[in-house]
Amino acid sequence: MPSKNKFYVTTPIYYVTAKPHLGSLYSTLIADVLARWHKLKGEKIFFLTGTDEHGQKVAQAAQQASKDPKAFVDSFIPAYQDAWKTYEIDYTKFIRTTDPAHIMGAQHFVRHLLATGDIYKDSYSGWYCTPCETFITPKEMEKDEVQPLCISCTRTTTKVAEETYFFKLSAYQDKLLKFYADNPNFIMPKERLHEIISFVESGLKDLSISRTTVKWGIPFPDDAEHILYVWIDALSNYITGVGYGNSGDEENFNFWWPADVQVLGKDIIRFHGVYWIAFLMAAGLPLPKQMLVHGWIKVNEQKMSKSLGNVVDPMVLQTTYGVDPVRYYLMRYIPINQDGDFSIESLERAIEKDLANDLGNLLNRMLILAEKNNMYTIRHSVVWEQSAINLRDECLNMLTEVLNHMEDCMFHMALARIWKFIHQVNVYFHENEPWKLAQTNPKLFEQVLSATCHSLRTIGILLSPIMPEKMAALLMSLGVSIDQHKNILQELVQNDWHHTFVLLKTAALFHKPETEKKMEQPEIAEKQKEQEQQTYITIEDLIKVELVVGTIEQCERVEQSDKLLKMQIDLGDKGKRQILAGIRQSYAPEELIGRQGLFVINLKPRKMAGLESQGMMLIAKDATGKTQLMSPAQLVPNGTRLQ
């Protein structure tokens, strides 16, 4: 059978009793990254996400809000769609379980199961958890327990006794175990598969799939007294979303189903890995190829919970830090195969170190240097120096490892490997000193820029599923565009460093976060107020400050500090001074050599990182937050005093 060259990915559908939080963003972002990654392969993409809008929990929340259930769920949809649009989630379809097409498809699915004899009517008595929409099985209850707690959320359960339709789940125990044995990579990571196998081996009981005491839901086919229980309703969205059960959509369904990857959190793995697969087996439908199960995002080592008050609002995060930096952080520092801890401190550290310093500064230094030397078109070399060949080989090694990690959905490992290569490109750029080659060997200067551009092109393409907006800007600055109809990843594997780049200087890609310091103690706040009232100085105070013009003759990094640069300043007849300044994050040493600046030279010398600074440089921050050196509009003699 020929390959369809397609990729179908789904997220869990989210309960509409609250707006999206960081955990729901994480699930959706994983699916988005996968969809964008497969788009780089030139594949056709269907990416399904949406909302779960039926059930007792939703009905109770609507009643508490004094709203009709449909009006209640409608009120939450803009929050989800706006959040996904803000975070550049490029979904194909947003499904709602109140959509007429879904209702029709879910009923068709149940009719199919009725026809196979896998559904029967009986009565049920047991303990039910409304928030989790699940029943507690006898084996999950403690011995002699009067009123059991839910094993998932630990809330108190309620005794339910009613007539219900059952699905013959017990008939599929052996079939499920055989399927898991034949498909050991079906649930990833594998430790999640072991949990499911253990659950199934302990014995399956038939599953209630309808309710009579709840009225907010999809009517059971041909039995108006019952509504579909939430899991058979919700899970069927994965097939109804691509046309199942809707006349005229059969071709669409047959093309897209089965799903290639279904993304879900570990708390709903039983419903997907057992119930959903058994439903599909009973219906004779193809099974999804893989379930990708991620852990929880914790805050201060605790699972996010409204009751704990530690839920993180992704919309607040993007306002402060930007969309792509948050996307990067979640994919890099929340490992998919385990729980991950979120903190503002680690987010800010990742933005400053990884994005602003390592990647953003590399691109910025290269573009500034090219512009300074009027080198806007960068041609590839016919014969490469050994250092460039080594970098090219390392680029291919990195690419091979990243492709493997991405196929395993180990995004954090892929990103760690890319950052290792970014570090190597920085070392290559620094060791070849292109700012000197520009004057002594223009041909080799262009080769260093070309090798850097080729490396950045590969980096930008690989990172584009993670940070689509920022990497589009990076690639645009190199004059590179991505052909969505090609398998661009296969092209990268050819390791063809024969591109010509047309450089375009752009604004800095990333900015270091400014953490706001709040006055918490009243006495400190009062002292600050007193100081603000004493801001005036006299002319006598002003003339004491000796501000002069000087030229930076030498500049180097201070190894003991990640902020300081050490400079030797020529002050004309006032001699030479060693001055330290905390501008390392904004300037490379080679960018400052030969430039004039303004300096305070009668400031008392002080020690910084073990070195003496004999003055102070005047700097300011522009609108983007980048530090700018203050200098005279025209060259003036060194030692000239400001008046």
LOVEX-812838 format. One record per residue (C-alpha): x, y, z. Coordinates in nm, 3 decimals. Layout:
// LOVEX-812838
      xx      yy      zz
       X       Y       Z
...
// end
This chain:
// LOVEX-812838
      xx      yy      zz
   0.000   0.000   0.000
   0.156   0.334  -0.100
   0.235   0.586   0.173
  -0.022   0.860   0.217
   0.254   1.103   0.318
   0.030   1.228   0.596
   0.058   1.293   0.969
  -0.246   1.306   1.199
  -0.189   1.424   1.557
  -0.443   1.483   1.836
  -0.448   1.643   2.179
  -0.683   1.547   2.460
  -0.994   1.763   2.451
  -1.016   1.996   2.750
  -1.297   2.039   3.001
  -1.463   2.378   2.964
  -1.505   2.457   3.333
  -1.204   2.689   3.341
  -0.976   2.874   3.102
  -0.659   2.701   2.974
  -0.364   2.666   3.209
   0.002   2.580   3.158
  -0.068   2.205   3.158
  -0.322   2.226   2.877
  -0.086   2.452   2.685
   0.191   2.193   2.731
  -0.015   1.909   2.579
  -0.124   2.127   2.289
   0.226   2.261   2.231
   0.368   1.906   2.207
   0.117   1.830   1.931
   0.193   2.159   1.756
   0.569   2.090   1.758
   0.508   1.741   1.616
   0.281   1.878   1.342
   0.533   2.146   1.244
   0.817   1.892   1.250
   0.634   1.661   1.010
   0.549   1.959   0.792
   0.927   2.006   0.749
   0.920   1.656   0.597
   0.677   1.776   0.332
   0.391   1.573   0.480
   0.022   1.666   0.479
  -0.088   1.755   0.832
  -0.410   1.720   1.030
  -0.388   1.853   1.385
  -0.700   1.811   1.599
  -0.766   1.979   1.933
  -1.079   2.101   2.107
  -1.305   2.092   2.411
  -1.503   1.831   2.606
  -1.835   1.997   2.692
  -2.071   1.729   2.829
  -2.116   1.547   3.158
  -2.222   1.594   3.517
  -1.922   1.808   3.611
  -2.002   2.063   3.340
  -2.374   2.060   3.424
  -2.302   2.127   3.792
  -2.060   2.409   3.712
  -2.318   2.568   3.480
  -2.584   2.544   3.752
  -2.352   2.710   4.004
  -2.294   2.990   3.754
  -2.672   3.021   3.699
  -2.629   2.956   3.328
  -2.774   2.723   3.070
  -2.511   2.450   3.006
  -2.467   2.543   2.639
  -2.431   2.913   2.718
  -2.189   2.820   2.996
  -1.957   2.614   2.773
  -1.982   2.872   2.492
  -1.839   3.134   2.729
  -1.509   2.942   2.762
  -1.438   2.876   2.394
  -1.284   3.219   2.314
  -1.033   3.173   2.599
  -0.905   2.850   2.443
  -0.904   2.973   2.085
  -0.738   3.303   2.181
  -0.472   3.125   2.387
  -0.391   2.882   2.107
  -0.377   3.166   1.853
  -0.150   3.368   2.082
   0.084   3.071   2.128
   0.100   3.008   1.751
  -0.079   2.672   1.781
  -0.138   2.587   1.415
  -0.424   2.340   1.453
  -0.629   2.215   1.158
  -0.957   2.179   1.344
  -1.094   2.282   1.682
  -1.364   2.030   1.769
  -1.635   2.076   2.029
  -1.836   1.781   2.158
  -2.147   2.000   2.120
  -2.082   2.026   1.743
  -2.369   1.866   1.546
  -2.120   1.666   1.335
  -1.961   1.519   1.650
  -2.299   1.432   1.803
  -2.399   1.252   1.483
  -2.064   1.070   1.461
  -2.064   0.962   1.829
  -2.417   0.819   1.794
  -2.313   0.637   1.476
  -2.017   0.488   1.667
  -2.243   0.358   1.945
  -2.488   0.213   1.692
  -2.196   0.028   1.535
  -2.101  -0.121   1.875
  -2.464  -0.214   1.943
  -2.473  -0.397   1.609
  -2.164  -0.602   1.699
  -2.325  -0.712   2.026
  -2.062  -0.541   2.243
  -2.316  -0.323   2.427
  -2.591  -0.442   2.660
  -2.827  -0.284   2.914
  -2.815  -0.364   3.287
  -2.827  -0.190   3.623
  -2.524  -0.053   3.808
  -2.441   0.037   4.165
  -2.107   0.184   4.257
  -1.898   0.482   4.363
  -1.856   0.770   4.118
  -1.615   1.068   4.107
  -1.781   1.363   3.934
  -1.467   1.581   3.882
  -1.282   1.290   3.715
  -1.595   1.152   3.544
  -1.500   0.799   3.648
  -1.626   0.506   3.855
  -1.422   0.344   4.133
  -1.379  -0.027   4.076
  -1.409  -0.271   4.369
  -1.039  -0.361   4.346
  -0.950   0.008   4.385
  -1.133   0.035   4.717
  -0.964  -0.017   5.050
  -1.096  -0.307   5.251
  -1.390  -0.208   5.475
  -1.390   0.142   5.321
  -1.729   0.307   5.378
  -1.700   0.593   5.128
  -1.393   0.560   4.903
  -1.183   0.846   4.775
  -1.108   0.881   4.405
  -0.771   0.725   4.325
  -0.694   1.009   4.080
  -0.791   1.328   4.264
  -0.848   1.195   4.622
  -1.189   1.366   4.641
  -1.487   1.199   4.805
  -1.694   0.982   4.569
  -2.073   0.947   4.552
  -2.279   0.627   4.551
  -2.461   0.586   4.219
  -2.730   0.328   4.141
  -2.903   0.341   3.804
  -2.985   0.159   3.485
  -2.703   0.183   3.232
  -2.565   0.049   2.908
  -2.243  -0.148   2.943
  -1.962  -0.206   2.699
  -1.815  -0.559   2.713
  -1.468  -0.445   2.813
  -1.392  -0.775   2.986
  -1.414  -0.954   2.648
  -1.112  -0.759   2.523
  -0.863  -0.831   2.801
  -0.663  -1.093   2.610
  -0.684  -0.899   2.282
  -0.547  -0.588   2.452
  -0.257  -0.775   2.612
  -0.167  -0.934   2.278
  -0.179  -0.594   2.110
   0.057  -0.444   2.371
   0.296  -0.738   2.330
   0.294  -0.704   1.951
   0.337  -0.325   1.966
   0.588  -0.247   2.242
   0.628   0.115   2.124
   0.256   0.186   2.113
   0.263   0.382   2.441
   0.565   0.601   2.497
   0.752   0.630   2.722
   0.759   0.257   2.787
   0.712   0.282   3.163
   0.359   0.408   3.092
   0.292   0.097   2.883
   0.396  -0.120   3.178
   0.137   0.059   3.396
  -0.137  -0.019   3.144
  -0.034  -0.384   3.106
  -0.041  -0.423   3.485
  -0.389  -0.269   3.502
  -0.529  -0.496   3.229
  -0.363  -0.809   3.371
  -0.533  -0.746   3.706
  -0.870  -0.804   3.539
  -1.117  -0.593   3.340
  -1.484  -0.546   3.418
  -1.750  -0.429   3.176
  -1.770  -0.053   3.144
  -2.072   0.171   3.200
  -2.117   0.398   2.895
  -2.446   0.576   2.968
  -2.622   0.771   3.243
  -2.987   0.835   3.325
  -2.936   1.077   3.617
  -2.750   1.329   3.402
  -2.930   1.509   3.120
  -2.650   1.726   2.977
  -2.497   1.510   2.706
  -2.550   1.330   2.376
  -2.872   1.125   2.369
  -2.812   0.751   2.353
  -2.924   0.621   2.010
  -3.290   0.515   2.016
  -3.319   0.543   2.397
  -3.403   0.894   2.513
  -3.380   0.799   2.883
  -3.002   0.764   2.854
  -2.720   0.996   2.754
  -2.376   0.883   2.644
  -2.135   0.864   2.935
  -1.857   1.117   2.890
  -1.571   0.884   2.791
  -1.732   0.719   2.489
  -1.856   1.065   2.388
  -1.521   1.239   2.440
  -1.291   0.968   2.303
  -1.486   0.934   1.980
  -1.390   1.293   1.890
  -1.064   1.158   1.746
  -1.258   0.987   1.466
  -1.554   1.223   1.432
  -1.307   1.510   1.395
  -1.190   1.364   1.062
  -1.534   1.276   0.933
  -1.639   0.946   1.091
  -2.015   0.889   1.094
  -2.097   1.181   0.865
  -2.229   1.106   0.519
  -2.000   1.234   0.246
  -1.691   1.242   0.471
  -1.594   0.875   0.436
  -1.304   0.950   0.203
  -1.167   1.213   0.442
  -1.189   0.971   0.735
  -1.025   0.687   0.543
  -0.737   0.915   0.444
  -0.655   1.053   0.789
  -0.742   0.769   1.027
  -0.563   0.611   1.207
  -0.398   0.886   1.408
  -0.019   0.878   1.394
   0.032   1.022   1.744
  -0.219   1.090   2.019
  -0.081   1.324   2.286
  -0.219   1.293   2.640
  -0.129   1.338   3.006
  -0.050   1.045   3.231
  -0.368   1.097   3.437
  -0.592   0.991   3.145
  -0.382   0.706   3.007
  -0.622   0.433   3.123
  -0.914   0.581   2.930
  -0.707   0.610   2.614
  -0.478   0.309   2.636
  -0.750   0.064   2.745
  -1.106   0.188   2.687
  -1.043   0.371   2.359
  -0.844   0.085   2.208
  -1.111  -0.168   2.311
  -1.385   0.050   2.157
  -1.193   0.063   1.827
  -1.125  -0.311   1.834
  -1.496  -0.374   1.882
  -1.585  -0.141   1.595
  -1.327  -0.306   1.366
  -1.149   0.027   1.309
  -0.771   0.069   1.271
  -0.590   0.151   1.594
  -0.381   0.468   1.645
  -0.012   0.416   1.578
   0.121   0.567   1.899
   0.017   0.733   2.224
   0.261   0.989   2.360
   0.210   1.029   2.735
   0.364   1.322   2.918
   0.398   1.389   3.290
   0.266   1.673   3.501
   0.403   2.024   3.524
   0.462   2.092   3.892
   0.506   2.423   4.070
   0.728   2.402   4.377
   0.717   2.021   4.350
   0.335   2.013   4.360
   0.096   1.936   4.076
  -0.083   2.247   3.952
  -0.424   2.272   4.113
  -0.686   2.543   4.152
  -0.736   2.434   4.513
  -0.365   2.489   4.584
  -0.367   2.825   4.405
  -0.058   2.740   4.201
  -0.210   2.732   3.851
   0.006   2.925   3.603
  -0.178   3.137   3.346
   0.002   3.108   3.010
  -0.147   3.437   2.890
   0.023   3.622   3.175
   0.352   3.448   3.094
   0.350   3.552   2.728
   0.276   3.914   2.821
   0.590   3.926   3.033
   0.828   3.694   2.846
   0.694   3.651   2.493
   0.544   3.349   2.320
   0.846   3.176   2.167
   1.064   3.191   2.481
   0.784   3.018   2.678
   0.742   2.758   2.400
   1.118   2.694   2.409
   1.130   2.665   2.787
   0.845   2.413   2.806
   0.998   2.192   2.536
   1.353   2.214   2.670
   1.311   2.204   3.046
   0.997   1.994   3.101
   1.109   1.643   2.995
   0.822   1.460   2.828
   0.901   1.129   2.999
   0.874   1.258   3.356
   0.716   1.527   3.570
   0.878   1.868   3.536
   0.902   2.158   3.781
   0.819   2.507   3.655
   0.958   2.826   3.807
   0.991   3.185   3.692
   1.358   3.180   3.793
   1.443   2.890   3.562
   1.237   3.044   3.280
   1.427   3.372   3.309
   1.760   3.188   3.328
   1.679   2.997   3.009
   1.581   3.315   2.823
   1.894   3.501   2.930
   2.151   3.225   2.892
   2.021   3.005   2.610
   1.827   3.246   2.394
   1.974   3.593   2.444
   2.339   3.503   2.511
   2.404   3.182   2.319
   2.183   3.210   2.011
   2.070   3.572   1.982
   2.414   3.717   2.046
   2.575   3.482   1.790
   2.343   3.606   1.515
   2.376   3.967   1.627
   2.757   3.964   1.634
   2.774   3.812   1.288
   2.528   4.060   1.136
   2.695   4.364   1.296
   3.037   4.253   1.179
   2.911   4.194   0.824
   2.742   4.534   0.815
   3.048   4.710   0.949
   3.249   4.566   0.660
   2.977   4.617   0.395
   2.950   4.241   0.349
   2.582   4.180   0.276
   2.610   3.892   0.027
   2.794   3.591   0.169
   2.910   3.334  -0.087
   3.013   2.981  -0.002
   3.376   2.873  -0.027
   3.509   2.640  -0.293
   3.783   2.519  -0.059
   3.710   2.520   0.313
   3.964   2.558   0.592
   3.993   2.264   0.830
   3.816   2.448   1.113
   3.515   2.508   0.886
   3.520   2.143   0.771
   3.519   2.034   1.134
   3.222   2.259   1.203
   3.037   2.124   0.900
   3.099   1.765   1.014
   2.979   1.850   1.361
   2.668   2.007   1.207
   2.587   1.674   1.039
   2.656   1.480   1.361
   2.422   1.711   1.549
   2.154   1.682   1.282
   2.164   1.301   1.288
   2.123   1.292   1.665
   1.846   1.553   1.663
   1.650   1.361   1.399
   1.667   1.049   1.616
   1.559   1.237   1.931
   1.268   1.401   1.750
   1.149   1.068   1.610
   1.142   0.944   1.971
   0.961   1.266   2.074
   1.241   1.342   2.320
   1.227   1.717   2.256
   1.439   1.810   2.557
   1.723   1.589   2.436
   1.701   1.725   2.082
   1.719   2.082   2.211
   2.011   2.002   2.442
   2.201   1.865   2.141
   2.122   2.171   1.931
   2.252   2.396   2.209
   2.571   2.197   2.229
   2.622   2.277   1.859
   2.535   2.645   1.912
   2.813   2.656   2.169
   3.053   2.502   1.915
   2.956   2.763   1.653
   3.027   3.038   1.907
   3.368   2.886   1.976
   3.442   2.863   1.603
   3.342   3.226   1.549
   3.547   3.350   1.844
   3.861   3.146   1.771
   3.875   3.255   1.406
   3.852   3.626   1.505
   3.671   3.745   1.190
   3.693   4.108   1.308
   4.068   4.083   1.244
   4.033   3.880   0.923
   3.817   4.159   0.778
   4.130   4.373   0.761
   4.396   4.110   0.690
   4.228   3.832   0.486
   3.889   3.928   0.332
   3.849   3.589   0.162
   3.890   3.398   0.487
   3.669   3.657   0.658
   3.387   3.572   0.417
   3.443   3.198   0.474
   3.401   3.236   0.851
   3.079   3.430   0.795
   2.960   3.167   0.545
   3.027   2.877   0.784
   2.845   3.067   1.058
   2.550   3.138   0.825
   2.528   2.773   0.715
   2.527   2.666   1.081
   2.262   2.924   1.172
   2.049   2.814   0.877
   2.046   2.455   1.007
   1.980   2.573   1.362
   1.697   2.800   1.251
   1.523   2.527   1.052
   1.552   2.269   1.332
   1.421   2.517   1.589
   1.136   2.647   1.372
   0.878   2.398   1.511
   0.971   2.513   1.863
   0.995   2.890   1.802
   0.821   2.957   1.469
   0.815   3.338   1.486
   1.169   3.394   1.612
   1.322   3.140   1.376
   1.136   3.295   1.082
   1.306   3.624   1.177
   1.645   3.449   1.208
   1.613   3.283   0.867
   1.490   3.607   0.709
   1.802   3.785   0.835
   2.004   3.525   0.639
   1.787   3.558   0.329
   1.656   3.202   0.376
   1.301   3.077   0.322
   1.156   2.728   0.381
   0.979   2.553   0.095
   0.681   2.383   0.268
   0.641   2.141  -0.024
   0.986   1.987   0.017
   1.134   1.748   0.268
   1.363   2.015   0.410
   1.501   1.777   0.674
   1.621   1.537   0.406
   1.787   1.829   0.229
   1.971   1.922   0.550
   2.104   1.566   0.581
   2.283   1.613   0.247
   2.501   1.861   0.438
   2.531   2.079   0.128
   2.720   2.392   0.231
   2.680   2.560  -0.108
   2.434   2.835  -0.023
   2.464   3.208  -0.081
   2.323   3.427   0.194
   2.189   3.780   0.158
   2.206   3.935   0.503
   1.949   4.169   0.647
   2.009   4.328   0.984
   1.714   4.277   1.217
   1.622   4.373   1.571
   1.764   4.157   1.848
   1.578   3.823   1.860
   1.566   3.791   2.237
   1.587   4.026   2.532
   1.692   3.946   2.883
   1.401   3.961   3.128
   1.396   4.247   3.371
   1.283   4.118   3.708
   1.090   4.382   3.896
   1.208   4.427   4.254
   0.929   4.523   4.491
   0.974   4.708   4.818
   0.834   4.475   5.081
   0.938   4.648   5.405
   0.770   4.979   5.499
   1.091   5.132   5.634
   1.268   5.068   5.303
   0.982   5.223   5.109
   0.987   5.529   5.336
   1.362   5.564   5.295
   1.323   5.546   4.916
   1.060   5.822   4.933
   1.301   6.042   5.129
   1.573   5.983   4.873
   1.340   6.073   4.587
   1.275   6.408   4.752
   1.650   6.479   4.756
   1.733   6.428   4.389
   1.839   6.787   4.313
   2.210   6.867   4.293
   2.383   7.205   4.271
   2.608   7.330   3.992
   2.896   7.283   4.233
   2.812   6.915   4.257
   2.797   6.883   3.880
   3.134   7.042   3.803
   3.300   6.794   4.040
   3.221   6.515   3.792
   3.497   6.491   3.532
   3.337   6.353   3.213
   3.580   6.304   2.925
   3.595   6.138   2.584
   3.819   5.835   2.540
   3.891   5.562   2.282
   3.871   5.192   2.370
   4.210   5.051   2.270
   4.176   4.701   2.417
   3.877   4.502   2.536
   3.841   4.151   2.675
   3.605   3.938   2.879
   3.651   3.900   3.254
   3.659   3.525   3.307
   3.529   3.546   3.664
   3.214   3.728   3.554
   2.944   3.671   3.293
   2.867   4.046   3.279
   3.197   4.236   3.284
   3.427   4.352   3.006
   3.774   4.489   3.088
   3.883   4.786   2.872
   4.198   4.992   2.829
   4.091   5.350   2.755
   4.309   5.613   2.583
   4.221   5.947   2.748
   4.474   6.163   2.557
   4.673   6.390   2.783
   4.501   6.239   3.085
   4.671   5.909   3.023
   4.526   5.560   3.001
   4.286   5.390   3.238
   4.157   5.041   3.301
   3.779   5.054   3.325
   3.535   4.766   3.376
   3.175   4.775   3.257
   2.886   4.529   3.285
   2.802   4.523   2.913
   2.924   4.178   2.813
   2.571   4.060   2.732
   2.524   4.339   2.476
   2.866   4.370   2.316
   3.141   4.135   2.207
   3.486   4.275   2.289
   3.578   4.310   1.921
   3.275   4.533   1.859
   3.408   4.798   2.101
   3.773   4.820   2.003
   3.841   5.151   1.830
   3.517   5.317   1.940
   3.496   5.641   2.140
   3.291   5.661   2.457
   3.219   5.892   2.751
   3.384   5.816   3.084
   3.382   5.944   3.443
   3.749   5.953   3.537
   3.750   6.104   3.886
   3.544   5.827   4.042
   3.719   5.653   4.330
   3.872   5.325   4.198
   3.693   5.009   4.310
   3.744   4.636   4.285
   3.517   4.436   4.052
   3.565   4.059   4.015
   3.909   4.101   4.169
   4.017   4.371   3.920
   4.046   4.745   3.971
   3.818   4.972   3.771
   3.956   5.325   3.744
   3.645   5.500   3.618
   3.300   5.444   3.477
   3.159   5.417   3.123
   2.836   5.598   3.033
   2.571   5.369   2.882
   2.196   5.373   2.819
   1.931   5.122   2.716
   1.736   5.163   2.393
   1.364   5.086   2.340
   1.439   4.717   2.292
   1.628   4.693   2.621
   1.973   4.661   2.456
   2.260   4.847   2.622
   2.406   5.121   2.400
   2.744   5.287   2.438
   2.719   5.666   2.473
   2.963   5.842   2.241
   3.011   6.184   2.075
   2.830   6.240   1.744
   3.164   6.311   1.575
   3.521   6.213   1.655
   3.687   6.450   1.903
   4.034   6.439   2.059
   4.077   6.189   2.339
   4.069   6.360   2.676
   3.814   6.624   2.571
   3.606   6.717   2.874
   3.227   6.752   2.846
   3.100   7.102   2.922
// end
